[in-house]
Amino acid sequence: MKQRKAWKVVREVIDEADVIVEVVDARDPIGTRNRKLERLVQEAGKPLLIVMNKADLVPKEWAEEYKRKSEIPVVFISARERKGTGILRRELKKLAKPLLDEKEKVKVALIGYPNVGKSTIINTLKGKRAVGTAPIPGYTKGKQLIRLSKKLWLLDSPGVVPIDDFDELVIKGGFPADKIEEPVRPALKLISRILETRREAITEKFGIEAESEEEILRQIGEKRGLIKAGGEVDLEETARWLLREWQTGRFTLFASEEEKSRDFVWDFKDVLDGVERELLLDPRRILWRYGDELREKLDNQKRAGIREIEGVTVGIATGFKKCDSALKFLEELTGKSAIASECFGKKWKGVVAILD
């Protein structure tokens, strides 16, 4: 019933407005565009504009290519940074112009999923130019029109697109990853979406070139050291970890400049296999047993390996000028704090740590 009520509100907004703006998160366009909404708008014969918000977080070249391929007009903006809002205003006036022969006011409505930035865009568009408001006859009490120009008005009742299934709810952060009983299906759906939108993100984040969603998930678990007794990858824990990274924004389609500057390769699988086999959970014992192998890889290439063992995380990082930098890198990579660590090396340094 809740879903039907939500879609009823969206339909009311479409009926009331003359121009519809679908607000989408530029970092995840496939996940935050809604084809059902777009179909409803087109069936109603209303002009539709897609506004990609948070465009400051995606490369300009990628944005231009997406815009070129889209069958619906697209504007990229960053409402938070107040970039592109002038272009948005001009595009709205262009869409409104053919309607002005028949209408005294052209009403624009913003519709989209939660957390895509609708409210920020509305506040940015209001600005100092929002010199007046007018009630909407017959509409829900308190809804208003906000004047953007003499004949262009903003419908201050943005529709919220309901999330229709549980997998989508999880991917969009509406349900905590740690509490999901069956996380593999939404994780595979997320991987499929990433492959369709920008498959390079998988390679950049995990160093994985696999083609299938299942194999990618398995290799992520292998690299993370999420291994069950018997040596098999724990796919459920891997799925929860991946979804948690996505929900918290630690993994996105586009790496930040800071992330790019700390490029590294995954390594030390053989060492970590031995550490797990011998149950070595003391950094000094790990160095005593495997120090020679680790020192052979000390150069200016950053390398890292992590493994979950007996409820803690064993981490190894090399290729740093300072031990503190290597330890901080492991903590950022795992999202955990070091409880014991040992540094090794001369010009180029490495660290072995136990994290929890």
KOLNUMAR-957620 format. One line per 4 residues: number of its first residue (from 1); for each residue x negated, y, z of C-alpha. Coordinates in steps of 0.2 Angstrom, whole numbers, always signed. Each point is the difference from the previous one (the first is absolute). Layout:
<pts>
NUM	X:Y:Z  ...;
</pts>
This chain:
<pts>
1	+0:+0:+0  -14:+12:+4  -8:-2:-17  +17:+3:-8;
5	+2:+16:+10  -17:+6:-4  +3:-2:-19  +17:+8:+2;
9	-9:+16:+6  -13:-1:-14  +14:-1:-13  +9:+15:+9;
13	-16:+10:-2  -2:-5:-18  +18:+5:-4  -2:+17:+9;
17	-16:+5:-8  -4:+6:-18  -18:-5:+0  -8:-15:+9;
21	-18:+0:+6  -6:-17:+5  -15:+2:+13  -13:-13:-2;
25	-16:-3:+10  -14:+2:-13  -11:-13:+9  +13:-14:-3;
29	+11:+5:-15  +7:-18:-3  +4:-2:+18  +9:+17:+3;
33	+9:+2:-17  +17:-8:+0  +7:-6:-16  +18:-2:+7;
37	+0:+19:+4  -7:+4:-17  +14:-10:-8  +14:+8:+10;
41	-7:+17:-5  -1:-4:-18  +18:-8:+0  +6:+16:+8;
45	-8:+10:-14  -10:+11:+11  -17:+6:-4  -14:-9:+10;
49	-17:+6:+5  -13:-11:+9  -11:+10:+12  -15:-9:+6;
53	-5:+7:+17  -17:-2:+8  -9:+2:-16  -15:+7:+9;
57	-3:-18:+5  -1:-8:-18  -13:+4:-14  +6:+13:-12;
61	-4:-11:-15  +11:-14:+6  +14:+12:+3  -1:+7:-17;
65	+0:-18:-8  +15:-5:+11  +9:+16:-6  -3:-3:-18;
69	+7:-18:+1  +15:+4:+10  +17:+0:-9  +7:+12:+13;
73	-7:+18:+2  -13:+0:+14  -8:+14:+10  -15:-3:+12;
77	+0:+11:+16  -7:+1:+17  +13:+8:+11  -11:+0:+15;
81	-14:+9:-9  +12:+10:-10  -7:-5:-16  +11:-2:-16;
85	+16:+7:+8  -1:+14:-13  +0:-13:-14  +15:-8:+9;
89	+10:+16:+0  -3:+3:-18  +5:-18:-4  +16:+2:+10;
93	+5:+16:-9  -4:-9:-17  +12:-14:+5  +13:+12:+6;
97	+0:+12:-15  +12:-11:-11  +13:-1:+14  +1:+19:+3;
101	+12:+2:-14  +13:-9:+10  -5:+2:+18  -2:+15:+11;
105	-12:-9:+12  -11:-15:-5  -2:-11:+16  -16:-11:+2;
109	-1:-15:+12  -15:-9:+6  +2:-19:+2  -13:-13:+5;
113	-6:-13:+13  -4:+5:+18  -18:+8:+3  -3:+5:-18;
117	+0:+19:+4  +18:+6:-4  +1:+11:+15  -17:+8:-4;
121	+4:+3:-18  +17:+8:+6  -9:+12:+12  -13:+4:-13;
125	+13:+4:-13  +10:+11:+13  -15:+11:+4  +4:+18:+1;
129	+10:-1:-16  +14:-9:+9  +10:+17:+3  +17:-8:+2;
133	+11:-15:+3  +18:-5:-4  +11:-14:+7  +5:-14:-12;
137	+19:-1:-1  +7:-17:+5  -17:-7:+4  -6:-6:+17;
141	+0:+13:+14  -17:+9:+1  -6:-3:-18  -6:+15:-9;
145	-7:+7:-16  -16:+9:+1  -4:+13:-13  -15:-3:-10;
149	+3:+13:-13  +16:+10:-6  +8:-16:-8  -10:-14:+7;
153	+4:-7:+17  -7:-14:+10  +13:-13:+8  -7:-1:+18;
157	+6:-18:+2  -13:-11:-7  +6:-18:-2  -10:-14:+8;
161	-2:-15:-11  +4:-15:+11  -13:-14:+0  +9:-15:-7;
165	-10:-15:+6  -11:-5:+14  -16:-2:-11  +2:+18:-5;
169	+3:+5:+18  -16:-8:+5  -10:+7:-14  +6:+18:+3;
173	-4:-1:+18  +17:-2:+7  -4:-16:+10  -16:-3:+9;
177	-12:-13:-9  -5:-8:+17  +19:-5:+3  +3:-8:-17;
181	+4:-19:+2  -3:-3:-19  -12:+13:-6  -7:-9:-16;
185	+15:+4:-12  -1:+19:+3  -19:-1:-1  +1:-9:-16;
189	+12:+13:-7  -11:+14:+6  -15:-7:-9  +11:-3:-16;
193	+5:+19:+1  -19:+5:+2  -5:-11:-15  +14:+8:-11;
197	-4:+18:+6  -19:+0:+2  -9:-16:+1  -17:+8:+3;
201	+6:+4:+18  -2:-19:+4  -18:+0:-7  -5:+16:+9;
205	+7:-5:+17  -4:-19:+0  -13:-3:-14  +13:-13:-7;
209	+3:-3:-19  +13:-14:+2  +15:+0:-11  +14:-8:+10;
213	+8:+8:+15  -2:-16:+10  -19:-2:-4  -3:+19:+5;
217	+9:-3:+17  -10:-15:+3  -17:+9:-4  +5:+14:+11;
221	+2:-12:+14  -16:-8:-4  -10:+16:+0  +9:+6:+16;
225	-5:-16:+8  +18:-5:+4  -2:-19:+0  +10:-13:+8;
229	-7:-16:+9  -5:-11:-15  -7:+14:-10  +16:+6:-9;
233	+4:+18:-2  +14:+6:+12  +11:+7:-13  +13:+7:+12;
237	-13:+10:+10  -8:+6:-16  +17:+6:-6  +3:+9:+17;
241	-17:+8:-1  +2:+6:-18  +18:+7:+4  -7:+9:+15;
245	-14:+8:-10  +13:+6:-13  +13:+6:+13  -14:+10:+9;
249	-7:+8:-15  -17:-8:+2  +3:-9:-17  +7:+10:-14;
253	-1:+0:-19  -14:+13:+0  -15:+0:+11  -4:+16:+8;
257	-16:+9:-4  -7:-5:+17  +5:-18:-3  -9:+0:-17;
261	-16:+8:+8  -2:-16:+11  +2:-13:-14  -6:-17:+6;
265	+0:-18:-5  +7:-15:+10  -13:-12:+5  -7:-12:+14;
269	+13:-13:-3  -13:-14:+3  -6:+8:+16  +18:+3:+7;
273	+4:-18:-5  -15:-6:+11  +5:+12:+14  +18:-7:+0;
277	-6:-18:-1  -12:+3:+15  +12:+11:+9  -14:+14:+3;
281	+9:+15:+7  -15:+9:+7  -9:+12:-12  -17:-4:+7;
285	+3:-19:-3  +6:+4:-18  -15:+10:-3  -12:-13:+7;
289	+8:-14:-11  +3:+10:-16  -11:+15:+2  -12:-5:-14;
293	+14:-2:-13  +8:+16:+5  -17:+10:-1  -2:-7:-18;
297	+15:+11:-5  -6:+16:+8  -1:+14:-14  +10:+15:-5;
301	+16:-10:-6  +13:+0:+14  +6:-17:+4  +13:-7:+12;
305	+8:-16:+6  +13:-3:+13  +8:-15:+7  +14:-3:+13;
309	-6:-13:+13  +8:-6:+16  +10:+16:+1  -14:+13:-3;
313	-8:+7:-16  -18:-4:-4  -7:+14:-12  -16:+2:-9;
317	-5:+16:-10  -17:+4:-8  -7:+14:-11  +2:+15:+12;
321	-14:+12:+6  +7:+1:+17  +7:-14:+11  +14:+11:+7;
325	+6:+3:-18  +0:-19:-4  +10:-3:+16  +12:+14:-3;
329	+3:-7:-18  +5:-17:+8  +12:+8:+12  +8:+10:-14;
333	+1:-16:-12  +8:-11:+14  +10:+13:+9  -8:-7:+16;
337	-12:+5:+13  -17:-8:+3  -2:-9:+17  -18:-6:-4;
341	-13:+4:-14  -18:-2:-5  -10:+10:-12  -14:-6:-11;
345	-11:+6:-14  -12:+14:-3  +2:+12:-15  +17:-7:-4;
349	+10:-6:+15  +14:-12:+3  +11:-5:+15  +9:-16:+6;
353	+15:+4:+11  +14:-8:+10  +16:+10:-2  +17:+0:+9;
</pts>
